[in-house]
Amino acid sequence: MNFETQQNKTYAIVATKVEKLDATNASELKSEFLILNKNGVNSLILDLSGTKYCDSSGLSAILAGNRLCKDTNGEFILCNLQANVQKMIQIAQLDKVLAISSSLEEAKNKF
C-alpha cells in the first residue's frame, strides 16, 4: 500500500509512503481521495513527509483532492513538504491555491 489513511469524526489524514509521487501511483492517490469523499469525508490532510519528489501527475492528484474537498465545502491541507516538493508547488504557483502547513500538528489545529 502506497498510502496510509487515518480517519476521525471531522477529517482524514492520508500519509504518503512513496518517495516519488508520480504517474506510477498518482491514480491510486486520486482513488483514495474519491473513496473517502464518497464515504462522506470532505476534509483531508495530505501528509507528504515521506515524499521527496512530485511530478505533474502527482500535482494533478493533489489538485483533484483539493477540488473534491472544496466542492463539498470541506478543507484540504498539505503538510510536511520536503524541499523539492515545496519548490515544485511554488514553481507551479499552487502555493497560492493550496492550504499548506509546516507540520501535521499545525494542520490538525485548523480543524
Residue pairs with C-beta under 8 A, 6 or more apart in sequence:
1 17
2 16
2 17
2 18
2 25
2 28
2 29
3 14
3 15
3 16
3 17
3 18
3 28
3 29
3 32
4 14
4 15
4 17
5 12
5 13
5 14
5 15
5 32
5 36
6 12
6 13
6 15
7 13
7 36
7 41
10 43
10 111
11 41
11 43
11 44
11 45
11 75
11 108
11 111
12 36
12 41
12 43
12 44
12 45
13 44
13 45
13 47
13 104
14 29
14 32
14 33
14 36
14 44
14 45
14 46
14 47
14 65
15 47
15 49
15 50
16 29
16 46
16 47
16 48
16 49
16 50
16 51
17 50
18 25
18 50
18 51
19 50
19 51
19 52
19 53
20 51
20 52
20 53
20 54
20 55
20 58
21 29
21 48
21 51
21 53
21 54
21 55
21 57
21 58
21 61
21 62
21 85
22 53
22 54
22 55
22 57
22 58
23 55
23 57
26 57
26 58
26 60
26 61
27 61
29 58
29 61
29 62
29 65
30 60
30 61
30 64
30 65
33 44
33 61
33 64
33 65
33 68
34 68
36 44
37 68
37 69
37 72
41 74
42 68
42 69
42 72
42 73
42 74
42 75
43 69
43 74
43 75
43 76
43 111
44 65
44 69
44 74
44 75
44 76
44 77
45 77
45 78
45 79
45 101
45 104
45 107
45 108
46 62
46 65
46 76
46 77
46 78
46 79
47 79
47 80
47 104
47 107
48 54
48 78
48 79
48 80
48 81
48 82
48 85
49 79
49 80
49 82
49 104
51 58
51 82
51 85
52 82
52 84
52 85
53 84
53 85
54 62
54 84
54 85
54 88
54 89
55 88
59 88
59 89
59 92
59 94
62 78
62 94
62 98
63 94
63 97
65 76
66 76
66 97
66 98
68 74
68 76
69 75
69 76
70 76
75 99
75 110
75 111
76 98
76 99
77 99
77 100
77 101
77 107
77 110
78 89
78 98
78 99
78 100
78 101
79 100
79 101
79 102
79 103
79 104
79 106
79 107
80 102
80 103
80 104
81 89
81 100
86 95
86 100
89 95
89 98
89 100
99 110
101 107
101 110
